[in-house]
Structure formats: structure tokens, C-alpha cells
Amino acid sequence: MDTVQRFEGLEEEVRESFGEDIVSLRREIHREPELGFDTKKTAEKVLSALDGLPLEIQTGVAENGIVATLKGGGDGPTVALRADMDALPIHEETGLSFASETDGKMHACGHDGHTSMLVGAARALCQDHLRERLNGTVKFVFQPAEEGGGGGRVMVEEGVADGVGSIFALHLWPGLEFGKAATKAGPIMAAADAFEMEIKGKGGHGAMPHMTADAVVIAAQVVTALQTVVAREVNPVEPAVLTIGEIEAGTAFNIIPETARLGGTVRTVDADLRKRMPERIEELARGVARGMRGDVELNYRFSYPVTRNDAGAAKLALNVAGELFGEDRAVEVEYPSMGGEDFAFFLEELPGAYVWLGVGDVSGLHTPRFAFDEEILPQGAALLAALALESLSG
Ligand code: NI
């Protein structure tokens, strides 16, 4: 059998047999968003959608995560498919009929879609005619706490990657043409690190600056100076971002505050550059602050590492997408996104690939109006199923 025949009809089959259920599960999850590791109700919805399938189910992984295991028709390797389940602390403004019923929480990163696509893939692959084609085992990994909690790291620590040969994950991707699957070998998402910096000055009367060390003015100089780390110290062809997203200082217009606080994020793709950044940030900020009779204290947190696709797995994913959807819908991207992703922790342990699935020109991820055409969901479920079929075709 050639590969074209292998996936022929799979997308239509998934849409016709499971499409409605995938969409209604997505809407149920969307209505009731949960944050971080606290994805208990989402996990319950997943469990009830998997009920009755020939899966070995492990619950309570990384608190509220689930690993569902399907033994195929042969004794080959294990492939894992991973979806994230958590929402964001954003107040939804989509106006959808199934919008979030919880003020201040929203599925604004599409994880409701990822979860329901993975359930769809599990249901498809559990059918006898597909299951018997799996020469090995499929693990369906439902992960909490992608948005900052590092649920992927906890899952790896709890052994989810043990015995697994390769792993894949999809992410719905605004800005990529609808229905296209895109990935690349090597880095696809950046390392996403964070820092807080306290600027220490000497407070006093707003009319007597000479008696103070003005933390606001120091902070302003530090923010500007830090922009030169990327602009003047990083090789211009090397991707890097330094963003200060928070500045806090002061209590009244006529008081010079004692301290100021900065919060920022650093995105890098190169491991050595990543390690060098905290030292350069601290040295530069300290030099500026001391020149103005102040000082700084840096609290730097290495958070999500680079999401680095295995070259073979990325190629497999592009081939599968090309065969399933047609060549014009499989896109090899040139540059990584500077966003972060805790799927990185799995890819530090295992070969695998992170794949973007285009939802076209819609409001961006992490915005209150993020919404997408649900027609993408059965397509993504079919892609996940095809990735497992191809990985276990030996
Ligand atoms: Ni996301």
C-alpha cells in the first residue's frame, strides 16, 4: 500500500463519524475554562468522552492530567500525542453562544480545541480498522498548566516520557492560512524566561530631588539601557527579545519613591545566549543604577526551554500533512515563533515535533476576541491520528 492510499478518506471519516462530538466537547470545555493545574472539570469531560473505549486510563498525572494508552495491533514502539487543557486569566469578549461562563477566565489560546482534537484522534484510532494498523502503542497525553505552570515538566518528572519513542503536538495558529499545517526542523518556539528587578534608590520630597536617589528616573534609564543588550550585544542574525512589560513605582505625584519594580521577559533560541542573558542584564542595570547613586536586585527565572523539533519527526509531520491534506497545505516554516511552549520539556527527552495548524486571519492568541472556525477541529484530529498511524506503520 502506498502512503497516499493509507490516509485517503481519513479526514472525511473523522469529520463524519466524530466531527459533531469533537465540536460539542470543545464548546463544553470552552464554557467552563480552568487555569493552571486546576483542570479537574476539563479532565472529567475528557474522561467521559473517552468512556467505553479500549484504553488504559491513568488519571491524576501532574495533578489533573490524563494519559490514555491504546495498544495497537503490533509490538512496535510507542508514540505519544499531547494536548494542553488549561485556559487563561482573560475576560472573554467573543460574544459566542458558548462563551466562558466564568468572569476573567477564557480559552484564549485554543487549548479547548487541542484537547477536543486529541479526544477525536483517540476515538478514531480506537476503531478496529485503524487500531489494527498500529504496530505499537499510542499514548494520548492531556496536560494541565501549559500557560506558565510548566505542566509539561511535571509530566516528564512523573514518567510520562518513559518508554515513549516519539511525540507530537498541535497548536492552532492565527496568521497561518486556514487548514495549513506548518513546522520546521530545530527550534520552533523560543526559550521563555522571566525576570523581576528591584531598583533601589532613596526616597524624598518631589521638590528636593538633590536629597534623593530617584528610583523612577533610574528605572527609566535602566529600561532604555536594557534595550541595548539585544540591539548591541546579540549577533544581529540571532533571534532574541527583551521586553519590559511591567513598571511599578510611587504613591503620589509629589513624592520621589524609594524603589521601583520592573518585570520582563527574555526570549532566546540559542542555549549559550540564553545562559548569558541574566549576567548582562544585571551588570548593565547595576552600572546604570550605581552611576545614579542607586542599585538593583535581579531575580531571574529560567522558565520554558527552547522547543526544538527533531529533524526526522518534523519531516514526518510535513509528509503526513502533505499526504493527508495535499501538498499545498503542508508548510515548512523558516523562522521559529518567539513565543514559549512547555511542550519543550517533552522534546528535551524525546524526538518529536510541534506543529502549527492554521486558523487564518483571526484575533491573536491570548486576546479576548480569539475565536476560530471549528471546521479545523476534525481536520486536526485527523492529522493527529495520521501522525500516530505513520509513526507506527513499521
Ligand atoms: Ni497555547
Residues whose N, C-alpha, C, O or C-beta is under 5 A from the ligand:
A	BS01	NI	C109
